[in-house]
């Protein structure tokens, strides 16, 4: 009963936050900026506006907290495109999904925080271009989605601290990652959630385990 109440509270908080944003105002404003950029033949600006508009549409539309893998991947690809424009030549990315993207369901906005973590804590501190890999597949009766980077990695002691912080819901683990883990456990159960694997100097993988089908 307590877990149900916590889940309802988290969902209510998410819906309240989304409800405070007027999507039509944002879309109309972005359309206007896009047209100005087009008139001035600013292709990079146009590409960034298109990616942001797509990201917002996928993030703000559809009241359900559950979306298809296809929508979640499209959302995170839009985010990656924005970050590529902001951080020129910082990274490339790949997406390899073995699950049916149209018939498999996941929580909305679980990949973007992991990608953000890979960029700012993995690739950027490495001081050279990196690669971010997004994968999806089956593991037993469940599915997994993961974000990998070939950045600086995490030393063993720090990795243990991060895992302990996530288990204890401490914000120092990174609000985005901790929040994703909490949302998954509240929605699907304690046996689901994320794990972090890392080798210092080689890179990091954050892997999420979810039930194989949930609409």
Buried (B, 14 or more C-beta within 10 A) or exposed (E): EEEEEEBEEBBEEBEEEEEEEEEEEBBEEBEEBBEEBEEEEBEEBBBBBBBBBBBBBBBBEEEEBBBBBBBBBBBBBBBBBBBBBEBEEBBEBEBEBEBEBEEBBBBBBBBBBBBBBBBBBBBBEBEEEBBBBBBBEEEEEBBBBBBBBBBBBBEEEEBEBBBEBBEEEEEEBBEBBBBBBBBBBBBBEEEBBBBBBBEBEEBBBBBBBBBEEEE
